[in-house]
Amino acid sequence: MTRVRIDLFSSLDGYTSKSDDSSENPMGEDWGALTTAYAATRTFREQVLGDPTSGTTGVDDSYAAAHFVGVGAEIMGAAMFGLHTFPDDPEWKGWWGDQPPFGTPVYVLTHTAPRPPIPMQGGTTFHFRSTAIEDVLAEATEAAGGLDVRVGGGISTSRAFLRAGLVDDLHVTIAPVVLDRGTRLWEDLRGLELTHAVRTEVAESGTIHITFTRQATA
């Protein structure tokens, strides 16, 4: 059965990366501080950097590996794709390179749709949609063919799915840093622990992994 999954990064005080992204720094200036442990894992270095010979193992790597398993379709916001960088350039294919690390259909939420799909190397095809998130999720679920749908971000898109109650599995990597700025992850999500079972685990790096798994209803 298809489940809807999200993986997010947060600081100890509940902030995601500051929204000051640019083409040179697309995820914001605090992104590196939030993702230090993840970027050091063997899985990240192999899956994203193409280097299978280095990287940490252990708890951080086990969560990194799970991120890439069992996903049949992806949903992301326009900023995560990079549409705001060159919004009027029909040749712009996002900032993920010629072979994005998805290998599935990717549905990009944007007010500029309709736009033609963009097939990429490695099995990724970007589709652009401006309909309600419930409609996009239904399309992505069908395309996933029984595998999971991952909502890849950014934070506004992820929070929209969480507020709508559409997420079955949420994993938050909490870095041992205090930001005191950025986007508040948990705002308007009161009671999430009542609908989802909560589990926490501390990695060797000091990073805290917290998971929310939707509980079955009678």
C-alpha positions in Angstrom: 0.0 0.0 0.0 1.3 3.4 -0.9 2.3 5.7 1.9 3.2 9.3 1.9 6.6 10.1 3.3 8.5 13.2 4.3 12.1 13.7 5.5 13.0 17.0 7.0 15.9 18.8 8.8 15.5 20.9 11.9 17.5 22.7 14.5 17.1 22.0 18.2 14.9 25.1 18.5 12.6 23.9 15.7 13.7 25.9 12.7 14.5 24.9 9.2 17.0 26.7 7.0 16.5 30.4 6.6 14.7 31.3 3.4 17.5 33.3 1.8 18.1 30.9 -1.0 19.9 31.8 -4.2 21.3 30.0 -7.3 24.6 29.9 -5.5 23.1 28.8 -2.1 19.8 27.2 -3.1 18.8 25.7 0.3 19.7 28.8 2.5 22.8 29.7 4.4 21.9 27.4 7.4 21.4 24.3 5.3 24.9 23.1 5.8 24.7 23.3 9.6 21.4 21.2 9.6 22.7 18.5 7.2 26.3 18.0 8.4 25.7 14.5 9.7 23.6 13.5 6.6 26.1 14.8 4.1 28.8 12.8 5.9 27.1 9.4 5.5 28.1 6.7 3.1 24.7 6.7 1.5 24.7 10.4 0.7 28.1 10.2 -0.8 27.1 7.3 -3.0 23.6 8.3 -4.0 24.2 12.0 -4.4 27.9 12.5 -5.0 28.6 9.2 -6.8 31.3 8.2 -4.3 30.7 4.7 -2.9 34.1 4.5 -1.1 33.8 6.9 1.8 31.3 8.2 4.4 30.0 7.3 7.9 28.0 4.3 8.8 25.8 3.8 11.8 22.5 5.4 12.8 22.7 8.5 10.5 23.5 6.3 7.6 20.6 3.9 8.3 18.1 6.8 8.1 19.8 8.2 5.0 19.6 4.8 3.3 15.9 4.5 4.1 15.2 7.8 2.4 16.1 6.2 -1.0 14.2 2.9 -0.6 10.7 2.2 -1.9 9.8 5.5 -3.5 7.8 5.4 -6.7 7.0 9.2 -7.2 8.1 12.5 -5.7 6.3 15.8 -5.1 8.2 19.1 -4.6 7.6 22.8 -4.6 8.7 25.2 -7.4 11.6 26.6 -5.3 13.0 23.2 -4.6 13.1 22.5 -8.3 14.6 25.9 -8.9 12.0 27.6 -11.0 12.6 31.0 -9.4 16.2 31.0 -10.6 15.5 31.3 -14.3 11.6 31.5 -14.4 11.5 32.7 -18.1 14.1 30.4 -19.5 12.5 27.5 -21.3 15.8 25.6 -21.4 16.2 25.7 -17.6 15.9 22.2 -16.2 16.3 22.9 -12.5 19.5 22.8 -10.4 19.6 19.0 -10.0 22.0 18.4 -12.9 21.6 16.2 -15.9 20.8 13.1 -13.8 18.8 14.1 -10.7 18.9 11.7 -7.7 15.2 10.7 -8.0 14.8 8.1 -10.7 11.0 8.5 -10.6 8.3 10.8 -11.9 8.6 14.1 -10.0 5.6 16.5 -9.7 6.5 20.1 -9.2 3.9 22.4 -7.7 3.9 25.7 -9.5 1.6 28.5 -10.5 3.4 28.7 -13.8 1.9 25.4 -14.9 1.0 24.1 -17.5 4.5 23.5 -18.7 5.8 20.6 -20.8 7.3 17.7 -18.8 11.1 17.5 -18.7 12.6 14.0 -19.0 16.1 13.6 -17.5 18.7 10.9 -17.4 18.3 8.2 -14.8 14.6 7.8 -15.0 13.5 11.2 -13.6 10.8 13.1 -15.4 9.6 16.5 -14.0 5.9 17.2 -14.4 4.5 20.6 -13.5 1.1 21.0 -11.7 -1.0 23.9 -10.4 -3.9 21.9 -9.0 -4.8 21.2 -5.3 -2.2 19.1 -3.4 -4.8 16.4 -3.0 -5.2 16.1 -6.8 -1.4 16.0 -7.3 -1.1 13.4 -4.6 -3.7 11.2 -6.3 -1.8 11.4 -9.6 1.6 10.7 -7.9 0.1 7.7 -6.1 -1.1 6.2 -9.3 2.3 6.8 -10.9 4.1 5.2 -7.9 2.6 1.8 -8.8 2.2 0.7 -5.2 5.5 2.2 -4.0 5.5 5.2 -1.7 5.1 8.9 -2.6 7.8 11.1 -1.1 7.1 14.8 -0.5 10.6 16.2 -1.0 10.0 19.8 0.1 10.7 22.6 0.4 9.4 23.3 3.9 6.3 25.2 2.7 5.2 22.3 0.5 6.0 19.8 3.3 4.1 21.8 5.9 1.1 22.1 3.5 0.9 18.3 3.3 1.3 17.9 7.0 -1.4 20.5 7.9 -3.8 18.7 5.5 -3.2 15.4 7.3 -1.9 13.7 4.2 1.4 12.4 5.6 1.8 8.8 6.9 5.5 8.8 7.8 7.5 11.8 8.9 11.2 11.7 9.7 12.9 14.7 11.1 16.7 14.9 11.5 17.3 17.3 14.4 20.8 18.7 14.2 22.5 19.7 17.5 22.5 23.4 16.6 20.5 26.4 17.7 19.5 28.7 14.8 17.0 31.2 16.2 15.9 32.1 12.7 14.3 30.5 9.7 11.0 28.8 9.2 9.3 27.2 12.2 8.8 23.5 11.5 6.1 22.7 14.1 3.9 25.8 13.9 0.2 24.8 13.4 1.0 21.1 13.8 -0.3 20.7 17.4 -1.5 17.2 18.1 0.6 15.3 15.5 1.6 12.9 18.3 -2.1 11.9 18.8 -2.5 10.6 15.2 1.1 9.3 14.8 3.3 7.0 16.9 6.5 8.8 17.9 10.0 7.3 18.1 13.3 9.0 18.8 16.9 7.8 18.3 20.2 9.6 19.0 23.0 8.9 16.5 26.7 8.7 17.2 27.0 12.3 15.8 24.6 13.7 18.4 21.9 14.1 15.8 18.4 13.2 16.9 16.2 11.3 14.6 12.4 11.5 15.3 9.8 9.6 13.4 6.0 10.0 13.3 4.2 7.0 11.9 0.4 7.2 11.4 -1.4 4.9 13.7 -4.0 2.5 12.3 -7.6 3.4 13.0 -10.2 0.9 14.1 
